[in-house]
Amino acid sequence: MPSRASVKRYVRRQVMRAAYRTDLRRPLDPNLAVYGAYWNRGVACNPAAIHAKARELAPHIRGVWAVSSRHRDRMPAGVPYVIEGSRPYWRAMATATYLVNNSSFPGGFTKRPGQRYLQTHHGTPLKTMGLDQRAYPELARKTDFAKIRAHVGQWDFSLSTNPHSTEVWDRVYPGPYQRLDLGYPRNDVYFTATAEDIAKIRAELGIHADQTALLYAPTHRDYREGFVPDLDPERLARELGPDYVVLMRAHYFYGRSAGLGGAPTGRVRDVTAHPRVEELCLAADALITDYSSLAFDYACLDRPIVVHAPDWDTYRTTRGTYFDLLSGRPGDTPGAVTATSDELVEVFRTGEWRSPASAALRTAFRERFCPYDDGHAAERVVRRFFAVPFAPPSR
């Protein structure tokens, strides 16, 4: 027999759905936009940058964020939001003219004629995505491809930051949407941040001016349970000495902590819960990562990138990739590559991480994957999506 709590939840869902069907008969609000990011985890990524720029260029547009009740504490003060599944959420979804998301809106909303949906995505695809996952049994078993197709059918626009992404999105998310090859708004800050901005961020993180900050940000693994880092950040900090500090950021799928506990050296910081990964990138002198799309964004800064990938063969076999990140070919590999902790330490001790050879790889990688990013992507997207005209040049 169902518990009283489960019956109560069922009744509430039915009431909400009935109210939503009523709201679908209301006229659309021409000045309402609903934003979402990372399955309702709060204000982040491309939607956050678009929201901020829309408040500047289109102040008549009222933006509201869809947020899970588990993440409402992440909402900045003064930013309007609705809780996923609530009555205000369903009314907003039914009446907003504009919808912006980097993943998907929950609950199976009904997209109405007149609504405009912008899919911003949230990275450059190295790993297989969308319908391409059908070739990998373990992924295919857990993926609802009919649901993917239905979701893509709602999009009016698909944002891209490079030709590689556009080609992949077109194939793995087939649909009648329009392509927006305009760059990623979340990357604008890498071109607009001042030296003073960066110094302030570093100070807030406790990084001394004379320290080299290394951001270690690995992606998640489909074949692993829980967060298992492929390097010991405390050992790395200890081996490199007091001139280095390691910022450790676990993938958001694993929660808000990298599980480091107290770091005896005092030079390892768990920054998983930091609200803006862009600020961590600005603070870091180099990025250590594996298959994370963060490498493609960080390349905008033209700072060293080290690929630490002990499990490359396993990752390619279980998840699939679109190119060989470790090949050393210009355009494929962003810098030095390591497969063991000893190799990683040596890359920094010998200076290979910032050698001319590594810089040349980074330049080719940047040219391939950052051609649309120039600090003005958010403006281009806002003017295109919200139909905000460009101001005539001043005389």
C-alpha positions in Angstrom: 0.0 0.0 0.0 1.4 3.4 -0.9 2.6 5.5 2.0 0.8 8.7 2.9 3.8 10.8 1.7 3.8 9.1 -1.7 0.1 9.6 -2.1 0.5 13.3 -1.1 3.3 13.8 -3.7 1.1 12.1 -6.4 -1.9 14.3 -5.6 0.3 17.4 -5.6 1.8 16.5 -9.0 -1.7 16.0 -10.5 -2.8 19.4 -9.1 0.2 21.1 -10.6 -0.3 19.5 -14.0 -3.9 20.5 -14.0 -3.0 24.1 -13.2 -0.3 24.0 -15.9 -2.8 23.0 -18.5 -4.9 26.0 -17.5 -1.9 28.3 -17.7 -1.2 27.0 -21.2 -4.3 28.8 -22.3 -3.0 32.1 -20.9 -1.4 34.5 -23.4 2.4 34.5 -23.6 4.2 37.2 -21.7 6.4 39.0 -24.3 8.8 40.2 -21.7 9.4 37.0 -19.7 12.4 34.7 -20.0 13.1 31.5 -18.1 16.7 30.5 -17.6 18.1 27.1 -16.5 21.6 25.6 -16.2 23.0 22.2 -15.4 19.7 20.6 -14.7 18.6 23.4 -12.4 21.7 23.8 -10.3 21.6 27.6 -10.2 23.0 30.6 -12.0 25.9 29.4 -14.2 27.5 28.9 -17.6 26.2 30.5 -20.8 22.7 31.2 -19.5 24.2 33.2 -16.7 26.2 35.4 -19.1 23.2 35.8 -21.4 21.0 36.8 -18.5 23.5 39.4 -17.3 23.9 40.9 -20.8 20.1 40.8 -21.4 19.6 42.9 -18.2 21.9 45.5 -19.7 20.8 45.5 -23.4 17.1 44.4 -23.0 16.0 45.6 -19.5 12.4 45.1 -20.5 13.0 41.4 -20.4 12.3 39.9 -17.0 14.5 37.0 -16.3 13.6 34.2 -13.8 15.7 31.1 -13.1 14.4 27.6 -12.7 16.1 26.0 -9.7 15.9 22.7 -7.9 14.9 23.0 -4.2 18.2 21.2 -3.4 20.1 24.1 -4.9 18.1 27.2 -3.9 20.9 28.1 -1.5 23.1 28.8 -4.5 20.9 31.6 -5.8 22.6 35.0 -5.6 20.7 37.7 -3.6 18.3 39.6 -5.8 18.1 37.2 -8.7 14.4 36.0 -9.2 13.8 32.3 -9.3 11.1 29.6 -9.2 11.5 26.2 -7.7 11.3 23.3 -10.0 7.9 21.7 -10.0 6.2 24.5 -8.0 3.1 26.4 -9.1 5.2 29.5 -10.1 7.5 27.2 -12.1 4.8 25.8 -14.2 3.2 29.2 -14.7 6.5 30.6 -15.9 7.1 27.7 -18.2 3.6 28.1 -19.7 3.7 31.9 -20.3 7.4 32.8 -20.9 8.2 33.8 -24.5 11.9 33.1 -24.1 13.5 29.9 -22.8 17.3 29.6 -22.3 19.0 26.4 -21.0 22.4 24.7 -21.3 20.8 21.3 -20.6 17.1 20.7 -20.3 14.0 21.9 -18.4 12.5 19.3 -16.1 9.0 17.8 -15.9 8.1 17.5 -19.6 6.9 21.0 -20.4 4.8 21.7 -23.5 6.5 24.1 -25.8 3.9 26.5 -27.2 3.7 28.3 -30.6 5.4 31.6 -30.1 7.9 30.4 -27.5 11.6 30.7 -28.4 14.0 28.1 -27.0 17.7 28.7 -27.1 19.9 25.6 -26.3 23.3 27.0 -25.3 25.0 23.6 -24.6 27.8 23.6 -21.9 31.0 22.5 -23.6 32.9 21.5 -26.7 32.4 17.8 -27.4 35.5 15.6 -27.0 33.4 12.7 -25.8 30.5 11.2 -27.8 27.2 13.0 -27.3 23.5 12.5 -28.2 22.7 9.9 -30.8 26.4 9.0 -31.2 26.1 7.3 -27.8 24.1 4.5 -29.4 27.4 2.8 -30.5 28.4 2.3 -26.8 26.3 -0.4 -25.1 26.8 0.8 -21.5 25.8 4.4 -22.5 23.0 3.3 -24.7 21.5 1.1 -21.9 21.1 4.2 -19.7 20.1 6.7 -22.4 16.5 7.4 -23.7 17.2 8.4 -27.3 13.5 9.1 -28.0 13.6 11.6 -25.2 16.6 13.2 -26.7 14.9 13.6 -30.0 11.8 15.0 -28.4 13.9 17.5 -26.5 15.8 18.6 -29.6 12.5 19.1 -31.4 11.8 22.0 -29.0 14.9 24.0 -29.8 14.7 27.0 -32.0 18.4 27.9 -31.7 21.5 25.9 -31.0 24.6 27.8 -29.9 28.1 26.9 -30.9 31.6 28.1 -30.1 33.6 26.5 -32.9 33.0 24.6 -36.2 33.8 21.3 -34.6 30.9 21.7 -32.2 28.5 22.8 -34.9 29.3 19.7 -37.0 28.8 17.4 -34.0 25.6 19.1 -32.8 24.1 18.9 -36.3 24.7 15.1 -36.4 23.9 14.0 -32.8 21.0 16.4 -32.2 19.2 16.5 -35.6 16.4 19.0 -35.8 15.0 22.0 -37.6 16.6 24.6 -35.2 18.8 27.4 -36.4 22.5 27.3 -35.7 24.1 30.3 -33.9 27.8 30.2 -34.5 28.4 33.1 -32.2 30.8 31.9 -29.4 30.2 31.0 -25.8 29.0 34.0 -23.6 30.5 32.3 -20.5 33.9 32.8 -22.1 33.6 36.6 -22.5 35.1 37.2 -19.1 38.4 35.7 -20.2 38.8 38.6 -22.6 37.3 41.3 -20.4 38.8 40.6 -16.9 41.4 43.1 -15.8 44.6 42.5 -13.9 42.9 44.0 -10.9 39.9 41.6 -11.3 42.3 38.6 -11.4 44.3 39.8 -8.4 41.2 40.2 -6.4 40.0 36.6 -7.2 43.4 35.2 -6.3 43.4 37.1 -3.0 40.0 35.7 -2.1 41.3 32.2 -2.8 44.3 32.8 -0.6 46.8 32.6 -3.5 49.9 34.7 -2.9 51.1 37.0 -5.7 54.3 35.0 -6.0 52.7 31.6 -6.1 51.9 29.5 -9.2 48.3 28.3 -9.0 47.5 25.0 -10.7 43.8 24.2 -11.3 43.1 20.5 -11.4 39.7 19.9 -12.9 39.0 16.3 -14.1 35.7 15.3 -15.7 33.5 12.5 -14.5 33.8 8.8 -15.6 30.9 6.8 -16.8 32.6 3.6 -15.8 33.4 4.7 -12.2 31.3 5.1 -9.1 32.1 8.3 -7.2 35.0 10.7 -7.5 38.4 9.0 -7.8 41.1 11.5 -8.8 43.9 10.3 -10.9 46.5 12.2 -9.0 47.3 13.0 -5.4 47.0 16.8 -5.1 48.8 16.8 -1.8 51.8 14.9 -3.2 51.9 17.2 -6.2 51.9 20.3 -4.0 54.6 18.8 -1.8 56.8 17.7 -4.7 56.6 21.1 -6.3 57.2 23.1 -3.2 55.9 26.2 -1.5 55.9 28.3 -4.7 52.9 26.2 -6.0 49.3 25.9 -4.8 46.8 23.3 -6.2 43.2 24.1 -6.7 41.1 20.9 -6.8 37.7 20.9 -8.4 35.6 17.8 -8.8 33.0 17.5 -11.4 29.6 18.7 -10.3 28.1 15.2 -10.8 30.0 14.3 -7.6 28.5 16.9 -5.4 30.0 20.0 -3.8 33.2 18.6 -2.4 36.3 16.8 -3.8 36.4 15.0 -0.5 39.9 16.1 0.3 39.4 16.9 4.0 42.1 19.0 5.6 45.2 19.4 3.5 48.3 19.2 5.7 50.4 21.3 3.3 47.9 24.2 3.3 48.6 24.5 -0.4 45.7 22.3 -1.7 42.3 23.9 -1.8 39.0 22.2 -2.5 37.3 24.6 -4.8 34.5 22.3 -6.0 31.8 24.4 -4.3 33.1 27.7 -5.8 30.1 29.2 -7.6 32.0 30.3 -10.8 34.5 28.1 -12.5 35.4 31.0 -14.7 36.9 32.8 -11.7 39.0 29.7 -10.9 40.3 29.7 -14.4 41.2 33.4 -14.2 43.0 32.7 -10.9 45.0 29.7 -12.3 48.4 30.0 -14.0 47.9 26.6 -15.6 45.1 24.0 -16.0 45.6 20.3 -15.3 42.7 18.3 -16.7 41.9 15.2 -18.6 38.9 15.0 -21.0 37.0 18.0 -19.5 35.5 20.5 -21.9 37.0 23.1 -19.5 40.2 22.8 -21.5 38.5 24.3 -24.6 37.4 27.3 -22.5 40.7 27.7 -20.7 42.4 27.9 -24.1 40.8 31.4 -24.5 43.2 32.6 -21.8 46.3 31.4 -23.8 47.8 29.9 -20.6 49.4 26.5 -20.2 47.3 23.4 -20.3 48.6 20.0 -19.1 46.6 16.9 -20.1 46.9 14.2 -17.3 45.2 11.1 -18.7 46.3 7.8 -17.1 43.1 6.0 -18.3 42.8 7.3 -21.9 42.4 3.8 -23.5 39.6 2.9 -21.0 37.9 6.2 -21.5 37.9 6.0 -25.3 36.6 2.4 -25.1 33.8 3.1 -22.7 32.7 6.6 -23.7 34.1 7.2 -27.2 35.8 10.4 -28.4 35.8 12.5 -31.5 39.6 12.9 -31.8 42.8 11.8 -30.1 43.5 14.3 -27.4 46.9 12.7 -26.7 48.1 12.4 -30.2 50.4 15.4 -30.0 49.1 16.7 -33.4 48.6 20.5 -33.6 44.9 21.2 -33.1 44.2 18.0 -31.2 46.5 18.3 -28.2 46.6 21.6 -26.1 49.9 21.1 -24.4 52.1 18.7 -22.5 50.6 15.2 -21.8 51.3 12.9 -18.8 50.1 9.5 -17.8 51.6 9.1 -14.3 52.1 11.2 -11.3 55.9 11.2 -11.7 55.5 12.4 -15.3 53.2 15.2 -14.1 55.7 16.4 -11.5 58.5 16.3 -14.1 56.5 18.4 -16.5 56.5 21.2 -14.0 60.0 20.7 -12.7 61.6 20.8 -16.1 59.4 23.7 -17.4 57.9 21.6 -20.2 54.4 22.8 -19.2 55.3 26.3 -20.5 57.9 25.4 -23.1 57.8 26.7 -26.7 56.6 23.3 -27.9 53.7 23.4 -25.5 52.9 26.9 -26.5 52.8 26.0 -30.2 50.3 23.2 -29.4 48.2 25.5 -27.4 48.1 28.1 -30.2 46.9 25.5 -32.7 44.3 24.2 -30.3 43.1 27.7 -29.5 42.8 28.5 -33.2 40.7 25.4 -33.8 38.4 25.6 -30.8 38.1 29.3 -29.9 37.5 31.1 -33.2 34.2 32.7 -32.2 35.2 33.7 -28.7 36.4 37.3 -28.4 34.6 38.9 -25.4 31.5 39.9 -27.3 29.6 36.6 -27.6 26.9 37.5 -25.0 26.0 40.6 -26.8 25.8 38.8 -30.2 23.5 36.2 -28.6 21.3 38.6 -26.8 20.8 40.8 -29.8 20.0 37.7 -32.0 17.8 35.8 -29.6 15.8 38.8 -28.1 15.8 40.7 -31.3 17.6 43.7 -29.8 18.9 46.0 -32.6 22.5 47.1 -32.7 22.8 50.8 -31.8 23.8 53.1 -34.7 27.4 54.3 -34.4 27.7 57.6 -32.6 28.7 60.6 -34.7 
